[in-house]
Amino acid sequence: MTSELAGNTIGLMLSGGLDSCILLGHLLAQGWKVQPFFIRAGLVWEDAEFRATGRYCRALASANVAPPIVFEVPADDLYGEHWSTTGRGVPDAKSPDAAVFLPGRNALLTIKPLLWCAAHGIEELALGVLKSNPFPDATPAFFESYAAALAMTGGQPVRIVRPFSGMDKYEVMLLGRDLPLGLTFCCIAPVRSRHCGRCNKCAERRAAFRLVDADDPTDYVHAS
């Protein structure tokens, strides 16, 4: 099956966070048409993230951004009574990055988008993974092997591309300084769709704006 999207269209994993939203702006600036994908796995922050993706895409007001395709990949039966599904015991601002690791996360996030892209003639799926990502399922070896394994199912090969893989947070934030980053969402313990201000990801978000000496426009429930 092919699609009118094929050609100069690229798939994008769009979570609503800083990195993937900056990547969307970057791809548009390079002349790509973009097909975003959003994954619902039953995690506590997804409703707030999804609303953020809508706000952000509307603010960009680009005809080259297709409506996001939403896939259901339930993980509650896999993760069980985990902080990501219950909202209890969420890693706080003082926790190490390893505390927010979710086993198999990138495999779960990308399997349906990869298969969809293959079926519709889209040759690349972009992820906003930075070089500082410490997790084992964010390495070049993982992505290359995973995409190759899926291609063995009989579909068209789809490359997983990571345009920010050689960049750190400072460089990515500089790239996105003129984008409406206040509309993005990066919290793992949201309070009525607001950033909690106390979790690991809120701490990371604050630090990202400080890196580039930018005002942080985020509406945090807790100021510090």
C-alpha positions in Angstrom: 0.0 0.0 0.0 1.4 3.4 -0.9 0.1 6.9 0.0 0.1 10.4 -1.2 2.2 11.1 1.8 5.2 9.3 0.4 8.1 11.1 -1.2 9.2 14.1 0.9 7.2 13.1 3.9 9.0 11.9 7.1 7.4 10.3 10.1 8.0 11.8 13.6 7.4 10.5 17.1 5.8 13.6 18.7 5.4 13.4 22.4 4.7 17.1 23.1 8.0 17.5 24.9 10.8 19.9 24.2 13.0 17.7 22.1 10.4 16.2 19.7 8.6 19.6 19.3 11.9 21.3 18.4 12.6 18.4 16.0 9.2 19.1 14.3 10.2 22.7 13.8 13.6 21.7 12.5 12.1 19.2 10.0 9.7 21.8 8.7 12.5 24.3 8.3 14.4 21.7 6.2 11.4 21.5 3.8 9.9 18.2 5.0 6.2 17.3 5.2 5.8 15.6 8.6 3.5 12.9 9.7 3.5 12.9 13.5 2.7 9.9 15.6 1.4 9.9 19.2 1.4 6.7 21.3 -1.1 6.0 24.1 0.2 3.4 26.5 -1.9 4.1 29.5 0.7 6.3 31.3 -0.4 9.1 33.6 1.0 12.0 31.7 -0.4 11.1 28.2 -3.6 13.2 28.2 -1.6 16.3 29.0 1.0 15.5 26.4 -1.5 14.9 23.7 -3.2 18.3 24.4 0.3 19.9 24.2 0.9 18.3 20.8 -2.3 19.8 19.5 -1.5 23.3 20.9 2.0 23.2 19.5 1.0 22.0 16.0 -1.8 24.7 15.8 0.7 27.4 16.8 3.1 26.3 14.0 0.2 26.7 11.6 2.0 24.8 8.9 0.2 23.0 6.1 3.2 20.6 6.0 2.2 19.0 9.3 -0.4 16.2 8.9 -2.9 15.5 11.7 -1.2 13.3 14.3 -1.9 9.6 14.1 -2.7 8.1 17.5 -1.8 4.5 18.2 -2.9 2.5 21.3 -0.1 0.4 22.7 -1.3 -0.4 26.3 1.5 -1.1 28.7 -0.4 -1.3 32.0 -0.4 -5.1 31.8 3.4 -4.9 31.3 4.3 -2.3 33.9 1.7 -3.2 36.5 1.6 -1.0 39.6 4.4 1.2 38.5 4.7 4.9 39.1 4.2 5.6 35.4 0.7 4.0 35.5 -0.4 4.9 39.0 1.1 8.3 39.5 2.4 7.2 42.9 6.0 7.5 43.9 7.0 9.5 40.8 10.7 10.2 40.6 11.3 13.7 42.0 13.6 16.5 41.0 16.5 15.0 42.9 16.3 11.6 41.4 18.9 10.3 38.8 17.9 10.0 35.2 18.0 6.2 35.6 14.9 6.5 37.8 12.7 7.3 34.9 13.8 4.4 32.7 10.9 2.4 31.3 11.9 -1.1 30.0 11.2 -1.5 26.3 9.9 2.0 26.0 11.4 2.8 22.5 10.4 -0.6 21.1 6.8 -0.1 22.3 6.7 3.5 21.0 8.0 2.8 17.5 6.6 -0.5 16.4 3.2 0.7 15.1 4.6 3.9 13.5 7.3 1.9 11.8 4.8 -0.6 10.4 2.5 2.2 9.3 5.3 4.1 7.5 6.3 0.9 5.7 2.7 0.4 4.6 2.4 3.9 3.3 5.7 4.4 1.5 7.3 6.6 4.1 11.0 5.7 4.3 12.1 7.4 7.5 10.8 7.8 11.1 12.5 10.5 13.1 13.0 10.5 16.9 14.2 13.4 19.0 16.9 11.4 20.8 19.9 13.4 22.1 23.5 12.2 22.4 23.2 12.4 26.2 20.4 9.8 26.4 21.7 7.2 28.8 19.3 4.4 28.1 20.2 1.1 26.3 17.3 1.3 23.9 18.4 4.7 22.6 21.7 3.5 21.0 22.4 3.4 17.3 22.8 -0.4 17.6 19.3 -0.8 19.0 17.6 1.3 16.4 19.4 -0.2 13.5 18.8 -3.8 14.7 15.1 -3.1 15.6 14.3 -1.5 12.2 16.1 -4.3 10.4 14.2 -6.9 12.3 10.8 -5.3 11.5 11.8 -5.2 7.8 12.1 -8.9 7.9 8.4 -9.2 8.5 8.0 -8.4 4.8 7.3 -4.7 4.8 9.3 -1.9 3.2 12.4 -1.1 5.2 12.0 2.1 7.3 15.0 3.9 8.7 14.9 5.3 12.2 16.7 8.6 12.0 17.9 10.7 15.0 18.8 14.2 13.7 19.8 15.3 17.2 21.9 12.3 18.1 25.1 14.3 17.9 23.7 17.3 19.9 23.4 18.0 23.6 20.5 19.8 25.3 22.1 23.2 24.9 22.4 22.9 21.2 18.9 21.6 20.7 17.4 24.4 22.9 19.4 27.0 20.8 17.9 25.5 17.7 14.4 25.9 19.1 14.7 29.3 20.7 12.3 30.9 18.2 9.6 28.2 18.5 6.6 28.3 20.9 8.3 26.1 23.5 6.0 27.3 26.3 3.3 25.1 24.6 5.3 21.9 25.1 4.8 19.5 28.0 7.5 17.5 29.9 6.0 16.5 33.2 5.5 12.9 34.6 3.2 13.9 37.5 0.8 16.4 35.9 -1.8 18.2 38.0 -4.9 18.8 35.9 -2.7 19.1 32.8 -0.2 21.5 34.5 3.4 20.8 35.1 3.8 19.7 38.7 7.2 21.5 39.1 8.6 18.8 41.4 9.2 15.7 39.3 12.4 14.6 37.5 11.2 15.9 34.1 10.1 19.3 35.4 13.6 19.7 36.9 15.0 18.7 33.5 12.7 21.3 31.8 13.8 24.1 34.1 17.4 23.3 33.5 16.9 23.3 29.7 15.6 26.9 29.7 18.4 28.0 32.0 21.0 26.5 29.7 20.2 29.1 27.0 19.4 31.9 29.5 15.8 31.9 28.3 12.7 32.8 30.4 10.8 29.7 31.3 7.2 30.4 30.4 5.9 27.1 32.0 3.0 27.2 34.4 4.3 25.1 37.2 1.9 24.1 40.1 4.9 24.4 42.5 7.3 27.2 41.8 10.2 25.3 43.1 
